[in-house]
Amino acid sequence: MSEGYVYGTVKVGDRGQIVIPSKARKELNIKPGDLLLVMSGKNRRGLALVKADLMREFANKIMHGLEDTKEESE
């Protein structure tokens, strides 16, 4: 299992906004206008940001995998 990476700290502004550090934006290919999915675990002690298009691709792969499994069982 790979380890995560810490890009630094950010301060939440009055309107709840944060600035994603430039190194993180560059390495994760996050560009202006990208849609990010904001998630939290059951304990609600932190946030995770995931590019929505990557999550969509992941969901599509799961759905296609389920379809393939269904066809094989018939």
PDB file with SEQRES, HELIX, SHEET and CRYST1 records, atoms N, CA, C and O in Angstrom:
SEQRES   1 A   74  MET SER GLU GLY TYR VAL TYR GLY THR VAL LYS VAL GLY          
SEQRES   2 A   74  ASP ARG GLY GLN ILE VAL ILE PRO SER LYS ALA ARG LYS          
SEQRES   3 A   74  GLU LEU ASN ILE LYS PRO GLY ASP LEU LEU LEU VAL MET          
SEQRES   4 A   74  SER GLY LYS ASN ARG ARG GLY LEU ALA LEU VAL LYS ALA          
SEQRES   5 A   74  ASP LEU MET ARG GLU PHE ALA ASN LYS ILE MET HIS GLY          
SEQRES   6 A   74  LEU GLU ASP THR LYS GLU GLU SER GLU                          
HELIX    1 AA1 SER A   22  GLU A   27  1                                   6    
HELIX    2 AA2 ALA A   52  SER A   73  1                                  22    
SHEET    1 AA1 2 LEU A  36  MET A  39  0                                        
SHEET    2 AA1 2 ALA A  48  LYS A  51 -1                                        
CRYST1    1.000    1.000    1.000  90.00  90.00  90.00 P 1           1          
ATOM      1  N   MET A   1       0.848  -1.183   0.000  1.00  0.00           N  
ATOM      2  CA  MET A   1       0.000   0.000   0.000  1.00  0.00           C  
ATOM      3  C   MET A   1       0.890   1.242   0.000  1.00  0.00           C  
ATOM      4  O   MET A   1       1.848   1.333   0.767  1.00  0.00           O  
ATOM      5  N   SER A   2       0.560   2.191  -0.867  1.00  0.00           N  
ATOM      6  CA  SER A   2       1.383   3.390  -0.936  1.00  0.00           C  
ATOM      7  C   SER A   2       0.986   4.370   0.163  1.00  0.00           C  
ATOM      8  O   SER A   2      -0.157   4.393   0.620  1.00  0.00           O  
ATOM      9  N   GLU A   3       1.932   5.153   0.561  1.00  0.00           N  
ATOM     10  CA  GLU A   3       1.698   6.155   1.592  1.00  0.00           C  
ATOM     11  C   GLU A   3       1.135   7.411   0.945  1.00  0.00           C  
ATOM     12  O   GLU A   3       1.343   7.658  -0.243  1.00  0.00           O  
ATOM     13  N   GLY A   4       0.431   8.190   1.725  1.00  0.00           N  
ATOM     14  CA  GLY A   4      -0.100   9.458   1.233  1.00  0.00           C  
ATOM     15  C   GLY A   4       0.987  10.512   1.204  1.00  0.00           C  
ATOM     16  O   GLY A   4       2.142  10.242   1.533  1.00  0.00           O  
ATOM     17  N   TYR A   5       0.612  11.694   0.812  1.00  0.00           N  
ATOM     18  CA  TYR A   5       1.556  12.797   0.745  1.00  0.00           C  
ATOM     19  C   TYR A   5       0.910  14.024   1.375  1.00  0.00           C  
ATOM     20  O   TYR A   5      -0.267  14.297   1.139  1.00  0.00           O  
ATOM     21  N   VAL A   6       1.657  14.747   2.158  1.00  0.00           N  
ATOM     22  CA  VAL A   6       1.171  15.976   2.783  1.00  0.00           C  
ATOM     23  C   VAL A   6       1.704  17.151   1.977  1.00  0.00           C  
ATOM     24  O   VAL A   6       2.914  17.293   1.803  1.00  0.00           O  
ATOM     25  N   TYR A   7       0.808  17.986   1.490  1.00  0.00           N  
ATOM     26  CA  TYR A   7       1.193  19.135   0.677  1.00  0.00           C  
ATOM     27  C   TYR A   7       1.311  20.416   1.491  1.00  0.00           C  
ATOM     28  O   TYR A   7       1.706  21.451   0.954  1.00  0.00           O  
ATOM     29  N   GLY A   8       0.981  20.365   2.754  1.00  0.00           N  
ATOM     30  CA  GLY A   8       1.071  21.556   3.598  1.00  0.00           C  
ATOM     31  C   GLY A   8      -0.255  21.822   4.274  1.00  0.00           C  
ATOM     32  O   GLY A   8      -1.116  20.944   4.335  1.00  0.00           O  
ATOM     33  N   THR A   9      -0.420  23.022   4.780  1.00  0.00           N  
ATOM     34  CA  THR A   9      -1.655  23.400   5.447  1.00  0.00           C  
ATOM     35  C   THR A   9      -2.331  24.517   4.665  1.00  0.00           C  
ATOM     36  O   THR A   9      -1.686  25.250   3.915  1.00  0.00           O  
ATOM     37  N   VAL A  10      -3.634  24.633   4.853  1.00  0.00           N  
ATOM     38  CA  VAL A  10      -4.394  25.723   4.239  1.00  0.00           C  
ATOM     39  C   VAL A  10      -5.304  26.319   5.301  1.00  0.00           C  
ATOM     40  O   VAL A  10      -5.675  25.643   6.261  1.00  0.00           O  
ATOM     41  N   LYS A  11      -5.658  27.563   5.131  1.00  0.00           N  
ATOM     42  CA  LYS A  11      -6.552  28.235   6.074  1.00  0.00           C  
ATOM     43  C   LYS A  11      -7.918  28.386   5.406  1.00  0.00           C  
ATOM     44  O   LYS A  11      -8.021  28.778   4.244  1.00  0.00           O  
ATOM     45  N   VAL A  12      -8.951  28.070   6.164  1.00  0.00           N  
ATOM     46  CA  VAL A  12     -10.318  28.225   5.668  1.00  0.00           C  
ATOM     47  C   VAL A  12     -10.703  29.689   5.799  1.00  0.00           C  
ATOM     48  O   VAL A  12     -10.599  30.278   6.875  1.00  0.00           O  
ATOM     49  N   GLY A  13     -11.148  30.269   4.689  1.00  0.00           N  
ATOM     50  CA  GLY A  13     -11.563  31.673   4.691  1.00  0.00           C  
ATOM     51  C   GLY A  13     -12.952  31.856   5.272  1.00  0.00           C  
ATOM     52  O   GLY A  13     -13.630  30.886   5.612  1.00  0.00           O  
ATOM     53  N   ASP A  14     -13.369  33.107   5.382  1.00  0.00           N  
ATOM     54  CA  ASP A  14     -14.672  33.456   5.945  1.00  0.00           C  
ATOM     55  C   ASP A  14     -15.831  32.787   5.201  1.00  0.00           C  
ATOM     56  O   ASP A  14     -16.865  32.486   5.797  1.00  0.00           O  
ATOM     57  N   ARG A  15     -15.655  32.561   3.910  1.00  0.00           N  
ATOM     58  CA  ARG A  15     -16.708  31.954   3.099  1.00  0.00           C  
ATOM     59  C   ARG A  15     -16.530  30.441   2.966  1.00  0.00           C  
ATOM     60  O   ARG A  15     -17.199  29.815   2.144  1.00  0.00           O  
ATOM     61  N   GLY A  16     -15.640  29.846   3.760  1.00  0.00           N  
ATOM     62  CA  GLY A  16     -15.427  28.404   3.732  1.00  0.00           C  
ATOM     63  C   GLY A  16     -14.516  27.941   2.607  1.00  0.00           C  
ATOM     64  O   GLY A  16     -14.439  26.744   2.330  1.00  0.00           O  
ATOM     65  N   GLN A  17     -13.832  28.860   1.962  1.00  0.00           N  
ATOM     66  CA  GLN A  17     -12.979  28.522   0.831  1.00  0.00           C  
ATOM     67  C   GLN A  17     -11.557  28.208   1.288  1.00  0.00           C  
ATOM     68  O   GLN A  17     -11.072  28.745   2.284  1.00  0.00           O  
ATOM     69  N   ILE A  18     -10.905  27.325   0.536  1.00  0.00           N  
ATOM     70  CA  ILE A  18      -9.491  27.022   0.758  1.00  0.00           C  
ATOM     71  C   ILE A  18      -8.758  27.147  -0.571  1.00  0.00           C  
ATOM     72  O   ILE A  18      -9.379  27.109  -1.633  1.00  0.00           O  
ATOM     73  N   VAL A  19      -7.448  27.296  -0.515  1.00  0.00           N  
ATOM     74  CA  VAL A  19      -6.607  27.300  -1.704  1.00  0.00           C  
ATOM     75  C   VAL A  19      -5.817  25.996  -1.695  1.00  0.00           C  
ATOM     76  O   VAL A  19      -5.101  25.703  -0.737  1.00  0.00           O  
ATOM     77  N   ILE A  20      -5.948  25.226  -2.753  1.00  0.00           N  
ATOM     78  CA  ILE A  20      -5.197  23.973  -2.869  1.00  0.00           C  
ATOM     79  C   ILE A  20      -3.759  24.347  -3.227  1.00  0.00           C  
ATOM     80  O   ILE A  20      -3.539  25.077  -4.194  1.00  0.00           O  
ATOM     81  N   PRO A  21      -2.779  23.860  -2.466  1.00  0.00           N  
ATOM     82  CA  PRO A  21      -1.388  24.223  -2.743  1.00  0.00           C  
ATOM     83  C   PRO A  21      -0.988  23.934  -4.195  1.00  0.00           C  
ATOM     84  O   PRO A  21      -1.409  22.938  -4.783  1.00  0.00           O  
ATOM     85  N   SER A  22      -0.171  24.821  -4.756  1.00  0.00           N  
ATOM     86  CA  SER A  22       0.207  24.717  -6.170  1.00  0.00           C  
ATOM     87  C   SER A  22       0.876  23.387  -6.497  1.00  0.00           C  
ATOM     88  O   SER A  22       0.636  22.830  -7.568  1.00  0.00           O  
ATOM     89  N   LYS A  23       1.710  22.866  -5.598  1.00  0.00           N  
ATOM     90  CA  LYS A  23       2.367  21.584  -5.862  1.00  0.00           C  
ATOM     91  C   LYS A  23       1.326  20.464  -5.994  1.00  0.00           C  
ATOM     92  O   LYS A  23       1.455  19.593  -6.854  1.00  0.00           O  
ATOM     93  N   ALA A  24       0.309  20.488  -5.152  1.00  0.00           N  
ATOM     94  CA  ALA A  24      -0.763  19.492  -5.228  1.00  0.00           C  
ATOM     95  C   ALA A  24      -1.532  19.648  -6.538  1.00  0.00           C  
ATOM     96  O   ALA A  24      -1.831  18.656  -7.203  1.00  0.00           O  
ATOM     97  N   ARG A  25      -1.856  20.894  -6.915  1.00  0.00           N  
ATOM     98  CA  ARG A  25      -2.586  21.124  -8.172  1.00  0.00           C  
ATOM     99  C   ARG A  25      -1.790  20.614  -9.360  1.00  0.00           C  
ATOM    100  O   ARG A  25      -2.342  19.995 -10.270  1.00  0.00           O  
ATOM    101  N   LYS A  26      -0.485  20.876  -9.348  1.00  0.00           N  
ATOM    102  CA  LYS A  26       0.356  20.454 -10.466  1.00  0.00           C  
ATOM    103  C   LYS A  26       0.464  18.929 -10.520  1.00  0.00           C  
ATOM    104  O   LYS A  26       0.232  18.329 -11.570  1.00  0.00           O  
ATOM    105  N   GLU A  27       0.813  18.303  -9.400  1.00  0.00           N  
ATOM    106  CA  GLU A  27       1.011  16.852  -9.378  1.00  0.00           C  
ATOM    107  C   GLU A  27      -0.272  16.074  -9.629  1.00  0.00           C  
ATOM    108  O   GLU A  27      -0.238  14.978 -10.187  1.00  0.00           O  
ATOM    109  N   LEU A  28      -1.415  16.644  -9.215  1.00  0.00           N  
ATOM    110  CA  LEU A  28      -2.694  15.943  -9.370  1.00  0.00           C  
ATOM    111  C   LEU A  28      -3.488  16.438 -10.574  1.00  0.00           C  
ATOM    112  O   LEU A  28      -4.632  16.037 -10.790  1.00  0.00           O  
ATOM    113  N   ASN A  29      -2.861  17.315 -11.352  1.00  0.00           N  
ATOM    114  CA  ASN A  29      -3.466  17.846 -12.578  1.00  0.00           C  
ATOM    115  C   ASN A  29      -4.845  18.471 -12.309  1.00  0.00           C  
ATOM    116  O   ASN A  29      -5.807  18.206 -13.030  1.00  0.00           O  
ATOM    117  N   ILE A  30      -4.921  19.292 -11.276  1.00  0.00           N  
ATOM    118  CA  ILE A  30      -6.157  19.995 -10.942  1.00  0.00           C  
ATOM    119  C   ILE A  30      -6.092  21.374 -11.581  1.00  0.00           C  
ATOM    120  O   ILE A  30      -5.174  22.155 -11.329  1.00  0.00           O  
ATOM    121  N   LYS A  31      -7.092  21.654 -12.418  1.00  0.00           N  
ATOM    122  CA  LYS A  31      -7.109  22.909 -13.162  1.00  0.00           C  
ATOM    123  C   LYS A  31      -8.354  23.716 -12.805  1.00  0.00           C  
ATOM    124  O   LYS A  31      -9.335  23.161 -12.310  1.00  0.00           O  
ATOM    125  N   PRO A  32      -8.316  25.035 -13.056  1.00  0.00           N  
ATOM    126  CA  PRO A  32      -9.509  25.853 -12.809  1.00  0.00           C  
ATOM    127  C   PRO A  32     -10.715  25.266 -13.541  1.00  0.00           C  
ATOM    128  O   PRO A  32     -10.622  24.888 -14.709  1.00  0.00           O  
ATOM    129  N   GLY A  33     -11.828  25.196 -12.851  1.00  0.00           N  
ATOM    130  CA  GLY A  33     -13.049  24.653 -13.446  1.00  0.00           C  
ATOM    131  C   GLY A  33     -13.254  23.170 -13.185  1.00  0.00           C  
ATOM    132  O   GLY A  33     -14.353  22.655 -13.394  1.00  0.00           O  
ATOM    133  N   ASP A  34     -12.205  22.463 -12.725  1.00  0.00           N  
ATOM    134  CA  ASP A  34     -12.361  21.038 -12.410  1.00  0.00           C  
ATOM    135  C   ASP A  34     -13.366  20.882 -11.277  1.00  0.00           C  
ATOM    136  O   ASP A  34     -13.419  21.702 -10.360  1.00  0.00           O  
ATOM    137  N   LEU A  35     -14.150  19.834 -11.352  1.00  0.00           N  
ATOM    138  CA  LEU A  35     -15.120  19.524 -10.306  1.00  0.00           C  
ATOM    139  C   LEU A  35     -14.480  18.541  -9.340  1.00  0.00           C  
ATOM    140  O   LEU A  35     -13.955  17.509  -9.759  1.00  0.00           O  
ATOM    141  N   LEU A  36     -14.522  18.854  -8.046  1.00  0.00           N  
ATOM    142  CA  LEU A  36     -13.954  17.983  -7.028  1.00  0.00           C  
ATOM    143  C   LEU A  36     -15.078  17.446  -6.147  1.00  0.00           C  
ATOM    144  O   LEU A  36     -15.991  18.178  -5.764  1.00  0.00           O  
ATOM    145  N   LEU A  37     -14.993  16.167  -5.836  1.00  0.00           N  
ATOM    146  CA  LEU A  37     -15.921  15.528  -4.926  1.00  0.00           C  
ATOM    147  C   LEU A  37     -15.343  15.669  -3.522  1.00  0.00           C  
ATOM    148  O   LEU A  37     -14.187  15.316  -3.288  1.00  0.00           O  
ATOM    149  N   VAL A  38     -16.137  16.183  -2.589  1.00  0.00           N  
ATOM    150  CA  VAL A  38     -15.692  16.377  -1.210  1.00  0.00           C  
ATOM    151  C   VAL A  38     -16.327  15.269  -0.371  1.00  0.00           C  
ATOM    152  O   VAL A  38     -17.550  15.148  -0.306  1.00  0.00           O  
ATOM    153  N   MET A  39     -15.475  14.463   0.270  1.00  0.00           N  
ATOM    154  CA  MET A  39     -15.967  13.309   1.018  1.00  0.00           C  
ATOM    155  C   MET A  39     -15.399  13.301   2.426  1.00  0.00           C  
ATOM    156  O   MET A  39     -14.402  13.959   2.723  1.00  0.00           O  
ATOM    157  N   SER A  40     -16.068  12.533   3.290  1.00  0.00           N  
ATOM    158  CA  SER A  40     -15.595  12.307   4.646  1.00  0.00           C  
ATOM    159  C   SER A  40     -15.905  10.868   5.013  1.00  0.00           C  
ATOM    160  O   SER A  40     -16.839  10.272   4.478  1.00  0.00           O  
ATOM    161  N   GLY A  41     -15.123  10.312   5.923  1.00  0.00           N  
ATOM    162  CA  GLY A  41     -15.371   8.966   6.402  1.00  0.00           C  
ATOM    163  C   GLY A  41     -16.479   8.960   7.445  1.00  0.00           C  
ATOM    164  O   GLY A  41     -17.048  10.001   7.776  1.00  0.00           O  
ATOM    165  N   LYS A  42     -16.774   7.774   7.953  1.00  0.00           N  
ATOM    166  CA  LYS A  42     -17.834   7.626   8.962  1.00  0.00           C  
ATOM    167  C   LYS A  42     -17.594   8.497  10.190  1.00  0.00           C  
ATOM    168  O   LYS A  42     -18.536   9.049  10.759  1.00  0.00           O  
ATOM    169  N   ASN A  43     -16.330   8.620  10.599  1.00  0.00           N  
ATOM    170  CA  ASN A  43     -16.041   9.369  11.830  1.00  0.00           C  
ATOM    171  C   ASN A  43     -16.109  10.884  11.649  1.00  0.00           C  
ATOM    172  O   ASN A  43     -16.095  11.629  12.630  1.00  0.00           O  
ATOM    173  N   ARG A  44     -16.183  11.336  10.414  1.00  0.00           N  
ATOM    174  CA  ARG A  44     -16.295  12.765  10.082  1.00  0.00           C  
ATOM    175  C   ARG A  44     -15.227  13.608  10.753  1.00  0.00           C  
ATOM    176  O   ARG A  44     -15.504  14.683  11.284  1.00  0.00           O  
ATOM    177  N   ARG A  45     -14.016  13.109  10.721  1.00  0.00           N  
ATOM    178  CA  ARG A  45     -12.899  13.848  11.321  1.00  0.00           C  
ATOM    179  C   ARG A  45     -11.992  14.505  10.290  1.00  0.00           C  
ATOM    180  O   ARG A  45     -11.029  15.182  10.650  1.00  0.00           O  
ATOM    181  N   GLY A  46     -12.287  14.314   9.039  1.00  0.00           N  
ATOM    182  CA  GLY A  46     -11.450  14.898   8.006  1.00  0.00           C  
ATOM    183  C   GLY A  46     -12.171  14.903   6.674  1.00  0.00           C  
ATOM    184  O   GLY A  46     -13.269  14.361   6.547  1.00  0.00           O  
ATOM    185  N   LEU A  47     -11.549  15.517   5.686  1.00  0.00           N  
ATOM    186  CA  LEU A  47     -12.103  15.609   4.346  1.00  0.00           C  
ATOM    187  C   LEU A  47     -11.137  14.998   3.345  1.00  0.00           C  
ATOM    188  O   LEU A  47      -9.923  14.990   3.552  1.00  0.00           O  
ATOM    189  N   ALA A  48     -11.694  14.490   2.267  1.00  0.00           N  
ATOM    190  CA  ALA A  48     -10.897  14.044   1.132  1.00  0.00           C  
ATOM    191  C   ALA A  48     -11.462  14.709  -0.112  1.00  0.00           C  
ATOM    192  O   ALA A  48     -12.679  14.801  -0.271  1.00  0.00           O  
ATOM    193  N   LEU A  49     -10.595  15.166  -0.983  1.00  0.00           N  
ATOM    194  CA  LEU A  49     -10.999  15.758  -2.256  1.00  0.00           C  
ATOM    195  C   LEU A  49     -10.570  14.813  -3.370  1.00  0.00           C  
ATOM    196  O   LEU A  49      -9.413  14.397  -3.424  1.00  0.00           O  
ATOM    197  N   VAL A  50     -11.489  14.479  -4.248  1.00  0.00           N  
ATOM    198  CA  VAL A  50     -11.197  13.593  -5.376  1.00  0.00           C  
ATOM    199  C   VAL A  50     -11.762  14.244  -6.632  1.00  0.00           C  
ATOM    200  O   VAL A  50     -12.881  14.758  -6.624  1.00  0.00           O  
ATOM    201  N   LYS A  51     -10.982  14.220  -7.709  1.00  0.00           N  
ATOM    202  CA  LYS A  51     -11.491  14.762  -8.959  1.00  0.00           C  
ATOM    203  C   LYS A  51     -12.723  13.959  -9.377  1.00  0.00           C  
ATOM    204  O   LYS A  51     -12.680  12.731  -9.441  1.00  0.00           O  
ATOM    205  N   ALA A  52     -13.809  14.655  -9.658  1.00  0.00           N  
ATOM    206  CA  ALA A  52     -15.078  13.998  -9.970  1.00  0.00           C  
ATOM    207  C   ALA A  52     -14.961  13.119 -11.216  1.00  0.00           C  
ATOM    208  O   ALA A  52     -15.574  12.053 -11.274  1.00  0.00           O  
ATOM    209  N   ASP A  53     -14.182  13.551 -12.217  1.00  0.00           N  
ATOM    210  CA  ASP A  53     -14.070  12.730 -13.427  1.00  0.00           C  
ATOM    211  C   ASP A  53     -13.377  11.394 -13.140  1.00  0.00           C  
ATOM    212  O   ASP A  53     -13.702  10.387 -13.770  1.00  0.00           O  
ATOM    213  N   LEU A  54     -12.429  11.373 -12.199  1.00  0.00           N  
ATOM    214  CA  LEU A  54     -11.783  10.113 -11.832  1.00  0.00           C  
ATOM    215  C   LEU A  54     -12.769   9.198 -11.119  1.00  0.00           C  
ATOM    216  O   LEU A  54     -12.765   7.987 -11.343  1.00  0.00           O  
ATOM    217  N   MET A  55     -13.604   9.760 -10.271  1.00  0.00           N  
ATOM    218  CA  MET A  55     -14.602   8.960  -9.573  1.00  0.00           C  
ATOM    219  C   MET A  55     -15.632   8.423 -10.563  1.00  0.00           C  
ATOM    220  O   MET A  55     -16.092   7.289 -10.429  1.00  0.00           O  
ATOM    221  N   ARG A  56     -15.992   9.230 -11.550  1.00  0.00           N  
ATOM    222  CA  ARG A  56     -16.940   8.791 -12.582  1.00  0.00           C  
ATOM    223  C   ARG A  56     -16.352   7.623 -13.371  1.00  0.00           C  
ATOM    224  O   ARG A  56     -17.045   6.637 -13.626  1.00  0.00           O  
ATOM    225  N   GLU A  57     -15.084   7.726 -13.757  1.00  0.00           N  
ATOM    226  CA  GLU A  57     -14.414   6.629 -14.478  1.00  0.00           C  
ATOM    227  C   GLU A  57     -14.409   5.364 -13.627  1.00  0.00           C  
ATOM    228  O   GLU A  57     -14.679   4.275 -14.132  1.00  0.00           O  
ATOM    229  N   PHE A  58     -14.107   5.500 -12.352  1.00  0.00           N  
ATOM    230  CA  PHE A  58     -14.081   4.367 -11.433  1.00  0.00           C  
ATOM    231  C   PHE A  58     -15.462   3.712 -11.359  1.00  0.00           C  
ATOM    232  O   PHE A  58     -15.574   2.488 -11.429  1.00  0.00           O  
ATOM    233  N   ALA A  59     -16.506   4.521 -11.219  1.00  0.00           N  
ATOM    234  CA  ALA A  59     -17.873   3.996 -11.148  1.00  0.00           C  
ATOM    235  C   ALA A  59     -18.249   3.285 -12.444  1.00  0.00           C  
ATOM    236  O   ALA A  59     -18.889   2.233 -12.410  1.00  0.00           O  
ATOM    237  N   ASN A  60     -17.858   3.850 -13.587  1.00  0.00           N  
ATOM    238  CA  ASN A  60     -18.144   3.208 -14.879  1.00  0.00           C  
ATOM    239  C   ASN A  60     -17.456   1.854 -14.991  1.00  0.00           C  
ATOM    240  O   ASN A  60     -18.042   0.897 -15.496  1.00  0.00           O  
ATOM    241  N   LYS A  61     -16.219   1.771 -14.523  1.00  0.00           N  
ATOM    242  CA  LYS A  61     -15.503   0.491 -14.560  1.00  0.00           C  
ATOM    243  C   LYS A  61     -16.204  -0.538 -13.689  1.00  0.00           C  
ATOM    244  O   LYS A  61     -16.305  -1.706 -14.063  1.00  0.00           O  
ATOM    245  N   ILE A  62     -16.685  -0.112 -12.536  1.00  0.00           N  
ATOM    246  CA  ILE A  62     -17.413  -1.031 -11.663  1.00  0.00           C  
ATOM    247  C   ILE A  62     -18.682  -1.513 -12.354  1.00  0.00           C  
ATOM    248  O   ILE A  62     -18.978  -2.708 -12.350  1.00  0.00           O  
ATOM    249  N   MET A  63     -19.435  -0.584 -12.951  1.00  0.00           N  
ATOM    250  CA  MET A  63     -20.690  -0.956 -13.604  1.00  0.00           C  
ATOM    251  C   MET A  63     -20.444  -1.896 -14.786  1.00  0.00           C  
ATOM    252  O   MET A  63     -21.191  -2.855 -14.976  1.00  0.00           O  
ATOM    253  N   HIS A  64     -19.407  -1.631 -15.580  1.00  0.00           N  
ATOM    254  CA  HIS A  64     -19.084  -2.516 -16.709  1.00  0.00           C  
ATOM    255  C   HIS A  64     -18.641  -3.875 -16.199  1.00  0.00           C  
ATOM    256  O   HIS A  64     -18.952  -4.901 -16.803  1.00  0.00           O  
ATOM    257  N   GLY A  65     -17.912  -3.884 -15.087  1.00  0.00           N  
ATOM    258  CA  GLY A  65     -17.489  -5.151 -14.494  1.00  0.00           C  
ATOM    259  C   GLY A  65     -18.679  -5.963 -14.028  1.00  0.00           C  
ATOM    260  O   GLY A  65     -18.693  -7.184 -14.182  1.00  0.00           O  
ATOM    261  N   LEU A  66     -19.682  -5.304 -13.458  1.00  0.00           N  
ATOM    262  CA  LEU A  66     -20.890  -5.998 -13.038  1.00  0.00           C  
ATOM    263  C   LEU A  66     -21.648  -6.551 -14.238  1.00  0.00           C  
ATOM    264  O   LEU A  66     -22.194  -7.652 -14.177  1.00  0.00           O  
ATOM    265  N   GLU A  67     -21.681  -5.785 -15.332  1.00  0.00           N  
ATOM    266  CA  GLU A  67     -22.351  -6.261 -16.545  1.00  0.00           C  
ATOM    267  C   GLU A  67     -21.629  -7.475 -17.116  1.00  0.00           C  
ATOM    268  O   GLU A  67     -22.271  -8.432 -17.548  1.00  0.00           O  
ATOM    269  N   ASP A  68     -20.294  -7.444 -17.120  1.00  0.00           N  
ATOM    270  CA  ASP A  68     -19.519  -8.576 -17.619  1.00  0.00           C  
ATOM    271  C   ASP A  68     -19.767  -9.813 -16.775  1.00  0.00           C  
ATOM    272  O   ASP A  68     -19.887 -10.916 -17.308  1.00  0.00           O  
ATOM    273  N   THR A  69     -19.842  -9.640 -15.472  1.00  0.00           N  
ATOM    274  CA  THR A  69     -20.096 -10.757 -14.568  1.00  0.00           C  
ATOM    275  C   THR A  69     -21.469 -11.355 -14.816  1.00  0.00           C  
ATOM    276  O   THR A  69     -21.634 -12.575 -14.811  1.00  0.00           O  
ATOM    277  N   LYS A  70     -22.450 -10.495 -15.033  1.00  0.00           N  
ATOM    278  CA  LYS A  70     -23.824 -10.947 -15.305  1.00  0.00           C  
ATOM    279  C   LYS A  70     -23.866 -11.767 -16.589  1.00  0.00           C  
ATOM    280  O   LYS A  70     -24.504 -12.818 -16.635  1.00  0.00           O  
ATOM    281  N   GLU A  71     -23.178 -11.281 -17.648  1.00  0.00           N  
ATOM    282  CA  GLU A  71     -23.163 -11.999 -18.929  1.00  0.00           C  
ATOM    283  C   GLU A  71     -22.488 -13.357 -18.799  1.00  0.00           C  
ATOM    284  O   GLU A  71     -22.931 -14.325 -19.417  1.00  0.00           O  
ATOM    285  N   GLU A  72     -21.429 -13.446 -18.011  1.00  0.00           N  
ATOM    286  CA  GLU A  72     -20.707 -14.704 -17.839  1.00  0.00           C  
ATOM    287  C   GLU A  72     -21.542 -15.733 -17.100  1.00  0.00           C  
ATOM    288  O   GLU A  72     -21.400 -16.931 -17.345  1.00  0.00           O  
ATOM    289  N   SER A  73     -22.415 -15.288 -16.195  1.00  0.00           N  
ATOM    290  CA  SER A  73     -23.208 -16.227 -15.394  1.00  0.00           C  
ATOM    291  C   SER A  73     -24.422 -16.728 -16.161  1.00  0.00           C  
ATOM    292  O   SER A  73     -25.051 -17.698 -15.737  1.00  0.00           O  
ATOM    293  N   GLU A  74     -24.769 -16.099 -17.271  1.00  0.00           N  
ATOM    294  CA  GLU A  74     -25.948 -16.520 -18.038  1.00  0.00           C  
ATOM    295  C   GLU A  74     -25.642 -17.665 -18.973  1.00  0.00           C  
ATOM    296  O   GLU A  74     -26.529 -18.133 -19.687  1.00  0.00           O  
TER     297      GLU A  74                                                      
END                                                                             
